[in-house]
């Protein structure tokens, strides 16, 4: 390639190459698997870091750049690492060493650091690659644990194997008081010990197997920690009886293992993993057998706690010393997580094994019962039960063979079924049975002829199932024979009537298939079907006459061998059904018509009359529907018809005009319909489903036009039935948009009035408090000062009379001061704002008792704290109103007041033994029947998001319950 280079081109190419090189460097730098830091060698300040550095430190790049490299490490290691770095920098060589870094959240992370130095632009830099060694450290620790376990396992295997026995605490074997014994009897204690030891050897803690009712099937304590705590908590129970000890709640190891772990796993059917009261963890799983839970199995795992505060807590609970627990904890060798996971897997296998053993035990019991039931059934059933071997030789015959074939059971044993059949039948059935044996499958309904001992033939229906051994080899068949001789004879007689039934069925089929056809087509079809029902159908012909019209077969000819029946419609004869034979068959036993044939023709005549009635009724209905459809289509009200599957059958022009959707767009559509709104779609769907299920209803729904305009309609929903079956639903719309707008306007006005009323009440309270403070702080102080001055004047009075007058005035001043204080408390009790709601309630109770002479009991909740000022004032005023009503109007003697908190709601209840009233006549929404006071309380509670309920009857006192949120959302109040 040749050519010239433009001035400056070479420089720009170099810059581009430099940028590309820098981009490659930055890409490689950021994609390193290790955290990378670049720091100024002179100052130690970090100048660059990659993404892995952000991950390692839990800091963003902006936080890392500018840090001193010593800040990467724990403060107690900073000097050590700074000296180490200085030594490497002084030598100017690359170095590798282990260290620690501290994350932003304070976590210490072990790392391996590789450092190197370089010079860029005359500046000496140090580059450090930090590799997170956390997982490696964990793996090394796990490896150490594995080596310990292998060593321990090797030692255990090298010892001679001895029979395993459960560890028994001094209080004895708890399995001895087992009353259920489902698991114990099905599995056995020795087997349970072997099963549990499979995983307990891995953990060296504790294990237990429980019956479903909580009885111990097995309990083993392998570790010193578990043995020690179990015995200690058993000693706390204060009784030698183990069952009584379990009921004390002080046997902590039992409570953890059973009540808090295995019992929960049985109740929930799921594994339970909890911390036990002794500081370990407990893992319990249910034992299933036969589709139901029969018990639970668990084990303890994990390390005893090392934290002294935790050990102190356990020591106090178990009545032990911390030093004793520390000694036991230090003796336990920790297990790695995978060992615990392996033990959990083995626990699941153990539970399945125990369940399988229980199922096998249950199956054996069922089998024994089944055999007894089989014998009882075989001897009591009316059918013959039998068993044959693989060569079809009878090995068992129930006593019923005597009733069926006349043979004693012992006469049949050793024979084959074919020995009891006529030769030709025996050959036929033997071939069929050979195929059954070859297929090794069950068979049913095999009809065969047998020879009774007295020589008559008996028809039996045989069914059988194969019997296999445990290896799947066919042992023979077990089955049952039923005498169907009478049934076969009845079937033969029934076949003689098949023609008549086919004729009636054919007429019904013609009626259904031609439901939309004309009456002429139906009657002609019936005529064509009639000859086939006759005894001699090849020489039969038929005719139906209706008024002056005839319907005939092509070979119709009126003869002397004729059967005729009138056709009646609504009790009036309007035609006839006739069947004739074209030839003489007088040699027949019953000629010309069988009795059954005559009954058939009469039935056909009756059915033809009903068909004519129905077709004429359908024509009348069709004419009425056309008339109704004409009325609906010209109605000014939107109307639609909906099929039971919610598809639209019909909409009238008025509905098309209102919605903007054409009939073509709507007919055939299923719910949801296009005129439904998105936000009300689910509710409208539920309303439609309810209306279709419950019948006639009146609904109010929000719809939208095709161009998105909203409108409200009231829908009258009516089911339409035909022949007592639902045909469709008729829905008529009335536009109520203006009415809904008016209702919404009224609602907004009511809301505004409520908010205004509540604000007036709030303003009143603020003013009452201001006046109370003014009266107390100003007027009260003035009166007190005046009293003091008057006292001084009394002492300086020149005469006794003047001193006496001053004393009288001083007494009046005392009354004025007391009245002022009382007035200030009445206006706004300071105890409410200074000491809280419950203190104010107690003060109010004392005031009511003193003023009205009634007893007020207050039950307070120490956990209840009301931080919202408005809520305190609202509930206090409400309570004052209710107490005044109880005293003044109800004439109560005792009032019970209680306050409690539950799930973020405060409940205040006031119950008196006063006169009571009819609460049904009280309307809190308007204040009717209850006065303005209760209305005021109810409205303000609603504003605060609360409510008031009143229960009362004349002569039975009154109970009022106030509820409100502890943190009211006043903006959402309606």
C-alpha positions, 0 to 999 in steps of 0.5 A, a space after each residue: 500500500 503506497 501513498 502520502 501521510 497528512 501532517 498531524 495524522 501520525 500524531 493522532 494515530 499514536 494517541 489513538 493507539 495509546 488510548 486503545 492500550 489504556 482501555 485494554 489495560 483498564 479492562 484487564 485491570 477491572 476483570 482481574 479475579 483478585 482485588 488490585 490496588 495501586 498506591 503511591 510508594 512515597 505517600 502510601 495513598 491509594 490511587 486506583 482500585 478495581 471492581 474486586 477491590 470494591 467487593 472485598 472492602 464493601 466500599 465504592 471506588 470513590 471511598 477507596 481512592 485517597 485512602 492510605 494503604 494502612 487503612 485497609 488493615 485492622 488498626 491493631 495490625 496497621 503498624 505491623 503491616 506498615 513495617 512489612 511494606 516499608 521493608 519490601 519497598 526498601 528492597 524494591 522487590 516483589 513480595 508475597 505474604 498473608 495479612 488481614 483487611 477490614 471491610 466497611 462493616 467491620 468484618 475482618 477478612 484473611 487475604 493473601 497479598 502479592 506486591 510489586 513495584 513499577 515506575 510510571 511517568 517518573 513516579 514510583 508505584 506499588 501494585 498489590 493483588 489481594 486474594 480473599 482466603 476466607 473459603 480456603 481458611 474454612 476448608 482448612 478448618 473443615 479438613 482438620 475436623 474431617 481428619 479428627 472424625 476419621 481418626 475417631 472413626 478409625 479408633 471406634 472401628 478398631 475396637 471390638 464391636 459390642 451390642 449397643 445399649 441406650 444410655 440410661 440416666 439415673 431416672 431410668 428408661 423412659 420407654 418403659 412408661 410408653 402406653 402407645 407402643 406403636 413404634 416400640 412394638 413395630 420396630 423394637 428397642 434394639 432396632 431403634 438403637 441401631 437406627 439412631 446410632 447410624 447418625 448419632 455416632 457422627 454428632 455425639 449429642 442426643 437423640 430421641 424417638 417419640 410416639 405420636 402421643 409424646 411417649 418415648 420410644 427411645 432416648 439416647 444421650 451420647 455427649 457429656 453436655 447433653 447427659 449433664 444438662 438432662 440430669 440437671 433439669 430432671 433434678 429440678 422437677 422435685 418428683 421421682 415419677 417420670 411422668 409427673 416430672 414431664 408435666 412440671 415444665 421444669 424438665 428443660 431437655 424434655 420440653 425442648 426435645 418434645 414440646 418445642 421440636 418433635 411435637 411441632 413436627 408431628 402437628 405440622 408434618 414438617 421438619 423443625 429446626 430450633 435452638 434448644 434450652 441447653 444452647 444446642 440446636 434440635 432437628 426433628 422430623 415426623 415419621 410417616 406410615 400408611 399416609 399418616 404421622 405415627 411419631 417423630 425422631 430428632 437429634 441435637 447438633 452444633 457446638 455448646 455455647 462459649 459466650 459467658 453471658 449465654 452460659 450464665 443464662 443456661 446455668 441459671 435455668 438449669 441450676 448449675 454453675 458457669 464453671 461446670 458448663 465451661 468444662 463440659 463445653 470445652 470437652 466437646 469437639 466441634 463438627 463441620 457443617 457437612 457432617 451435620 448435613 449428612 446426619 440430617 440426611 441420615 435422620 430422614 432415611 431413619 424416619 423412612 426406615 422406621 415408617 416402613 417397618 411400622 407399615 409392614 407391621 400394620 400390613 401384617 395385621 391387616 393381612 391377618 384380619 383380611 384372611 379372617 374376613 375372607 374366610 367369613 365372607 367366603 362362607 357367608 356370600 351368595 357367590 362361590 369363591 375359589 382358588 386354582 393353581 397354575 394348572 387350573 386345579 381347584 385348591 379351595 372352594 367355598 361352601 357355596 359351590 353346594 348351592 350353585 352346582 350341588 357338589 360339596 367343596 371337597 368333591 371339587 378340590 383336585 378337579 379343574 373348572 373344565 371337568 364341570 362343563 359340557 365338552 364343547 363348552 369346556 374346550 371353548 373356555 379352556 382356550 380362553 383361560 389359556 390366553 388369560 394365564 399367558 397374559 398373567 392379567 385379571 379377567 372378569 365377566 367370563 360367562 360359561 355353562 356348567 353341569 349341575 350334579 343333578 344334570 341340569 345346566 347352570 350359567 355362571 359368570 366368572 371373574 378372577 385375579 392372578 396370584 404371585 409370589 414375592 419373586 413375581 412367579 404366577 401361583 394361580 388365580 383367585 376368583 368368584 363365580 356367580 349364578 346368572 342363569 335367571 339373568 340370562 333367561 331374562 336377557 333372552 326375553 329382553 332381546 325380544 323387546 329390542 325392536 320395540 325399544 329401537 323403534 321408540 328410540 328411533 322416534 326420539 332420535 328423529 324428534 331431536 335431530 329434526 328439532 328445527 325441522 318441520 312437523 311434516 319431516 318428523 311425522 314422515 320419519 316416524 312412519 318410515 321407522 314403524 315397520 322395523 319394530 314389527 314381528 314381520 318387518 319385511 311385509 309391514 307398512 305404516 301410515 299417519 294421518 293428521 287432519 286431512 294430511 297423510 304420511 305413508 311408507 312407500 309400500 303402504 297398502 291398507 289390508 285386513 291385517 291392520 292395527 290402528 290407534 287415534 292421535 289426540 292433541 289436547 284431548 281432541 282426536 286429530 288423526 291416527 297411526 296405522 300399521 298393516 301386514 301385506 301378507 297372510 301369516 295365519 300359521 303363526 302362533 299369534 297373528 296378526 299382531 303380538 300383544 307387545 306390538 299393539 302396546 307399541 303402536 299405542 305408545 307411538 300414537 301417544 308420542 305422536 300426539 305429544 310431538 304435535 303439541 310441542 311443535 305447535 307450542 314451539 311455533 307459538 313461542 317463536 312468534 312471541 319471541 319475535 314479538 318480544 325481540 321487536 319490542 326490545 330492539 325498539 326500546 330506548 333502554 339499553 338491553 342485552 341477553 347473556 348465555 350461561 357461559 357469559 357469552 353475549 347473545 344479543 344487544 339492542 341498538 340502544 346499548 350500541 349507542 350508549 357504549 359505542 360498541 357495535 353488535 358485531 363487536 359484542 355478540 359472542 364475546 365472553 366476560 370480561 366485556 370491552 365496556 368494563 373498566 380496568 379498575 372495576 373489572 374484578 368486582 364487576 366479574 364477581 357481581 356478574 357471577 353472583 347474579 348468574 348464580 343467585 338469579 334476579 338481581 339489581 346491580 350498580 356498575 361503572 362502565 366506559 364507552 368505546 372512546 373511554 368516557 365513564 358512566 354508571 348504570 343500574 342493571 336489572 338481571 333476570 334469568 329466562 328459562 325454557 322447559 324449566 331449564 335456564 336458557 339465558 339471562 336478560 339484562 336491562 340498563 338504566 343510566 344513573 350517572 347523574 345520580 351517582 355524581 349527586 351521591 358523590 357530591 353529597 359524600 364530599 359535602 359530608 366529609 367536609 362537614 365532618 372534617 370541619 366539625 372535628 377541626 372545631 372540636 380540636 380548636 375548642 380543645 386548644 382554646 380550653 387548654 389555653 384558658 385553663 393555663 391562663 386561669 391556672 397561671 395568671 388568675 390562680 397566681 393573682 389570687 394566691 398573691 392576693 391571699 398572701 397580701 391579705 394575710 399580711 394586712 390581717 396581721 397589721 390590722 389596727 382593730 380586731 374587727 378589721 382582722 376578723 373581716 380580713 380572715 373572712 375575705 381570706 377564706 373566700 380567697 381560698 374558695 376562689 383559688 380552689 374553684 380556679 384550680 377545679 375550673 382549670 382541671 375541668 377545662 383541660 386536665 394537666 395530668 392528661 398532657 403531663 402524665 399521660 392517658 392512663 393517669 388522666 383516666 385514673 384522675 377522672 375516675 376519682 373525680 366521678 366517684 367523688 362528684 356522683 357517688 358511683 364506683 369506677 374500677 379502672 383496669 390499666 395496661 402497663 404496656 399502653 403508651 399513647 404518643 398522639 396528642 389528638 388521640 389522647 384528648 379524643 379518648 379522654 373526652 369520649 370517656 368523660 362523656 360516657 362516665 357522665 352519661 352513666 352517672 346522670 342518665 343511666 343511674 349506674 352504681 358501678 362502672 368498669 373501665 378497661 384499656 388495652 393494646 393489641 396489634 396496634 389498636 387501643 381498645 377502651 371499654 366502659 361497662 355499667 350496671 345502669 338502666 340501659 336502653 334500646 341500642 337498636 333505636 340509636 343512630 350514631 350516624 345522625 345523632 338520633 336517639 343518643 344526643 349530640 355527645 355520643 354523636 360528637 364522640 363517634 364522629 371524632 373517632 371516625 376521623 381518627 380512624 376508629 369506631 364505637 360500638 354500643 351494646 345495651 338493652 333496657 334494664 341490663 346495663 350498657 357496654 360501650 367499646 371504643 377502638 382506634 389505631 395507636 398511630 392514626 392516619 388522619 389524612 385517610 379518614 372519611 
